[in-house]
């Protein structure tokens, strides 16, 4: 399922990238015919699996998501704040 979700995300990126290219209109229409419904379906399935895994214990699910999303986000922001000169700029 994660692989299919990755394919859908790449389809979204590709669809938005080629949206203004007239020669790619057929490919654009094919991508837009499936990518969002499939992405929503897969995301809902994965969310349901997570709910079963954590027995729908909301605080535990939120903490697990925070570890997976906030920690990399904060780490990347810290890295991007440090300039090549070694100065920290906010």
C-alpha positions in Angstrom: 0.0 0.0 0.0 2.8 2.4 0.7 4.2 1.7 -2.7 0.8 2.5 -4.3 0.6 5.7 -2.2 4.0 6.7 -3.5 2.9 6.1 -7.1 -0.2 8.3 -6.5 2.0 11.1 -5.0 4.3 10.9 -8.0 1.2 11.1 -10.2 0.0 14.2 -8.5 3.4 15.8 -9.0 3.6 14.8 -12.6 0.0 15.9 -13.3 0.7 19.3 -11.9 4.0 19.6 -13.8 2.5 18.8 -17.2 -0.8 20.7 -16.7 0.2 23.6 -19.0 1.8 21.6 -21.7 -0.7 21.1 -24.6 1.2 18.1 -26.1 0.8 16.2 -22.8 -3.0 16.7 -22.5 -3.8 13.0 -23.1 -1.3 11.9 -20.4 -2.7 14.7 -18.1 -6.2 13.4 -18.5 -5.2 9.8 -17.8 -3.4 10.9 -14.6 -6.3 13.0 -13.4 -8.8 10.2 -14.0 -7.4 8.1 -11.2 -4.8 9.7 -8.9 -6.9 11.5 -6.4 -9.6 8.9 -5.8 -6.9 6.2 -5.5 -4.8 8.3 -3.1 -7.8 9.0 -0.9 -8.8 5.3 -0.9 -5.2 4.2 0.0 -4.8 6.8 2.7 -8.1 5.8 4.3 -7.1 2.1 4.2 -3.7 2.9 5.8 -5.4 5.1 8.4 -7.8 2.2 9.2 -4.9 -0.2 9.6 -3.3 2.3 12.0 -6.5 2.6 14.0 -6.6 -1.1 14.4 -2.9 -1.3 15.3 -3.3 1.3 18.1 -6.8 0.1 19.1 -8.2 3.5 18.1 -6.3 5.1 21.1 -6.1 8.6 19.8 -3.4 10.1 22.0 -1.1 7.1 21.1 -1.8 7.6 17.4 -1.1 11.3 17.6 2.2 10.8 19.4 3.3 8.2 16.8 2.4 10.6 14.0 4.3 13.4 15.7 7.4 11.3 15.9 7.1 10.5 12.2 6.3 14.0 11.0 7.4 16.6 13.5 10.8 15.3 14.3 12.0 15.2 10.6 10.4 18.6 10.1 12.1 20.2 13.0 15.4 18.6 12.1 15.2 19.9 8.6 14.4 23.4 9.8 17.4 23.4 12.1 19.6 22.2 9.2 18.2 24.9 6.8 18.8 27.6 9.4 22.5 27.0 9.6 24.2 28.9 6.8 27.5 27.8 5.2 29.3 30.5 7.3 28.3 28.7 10.4 25.8 31.4 11.5 22.4 30.5 12.7 19.7 32.7 11.1 16.0 32.5 12.0 
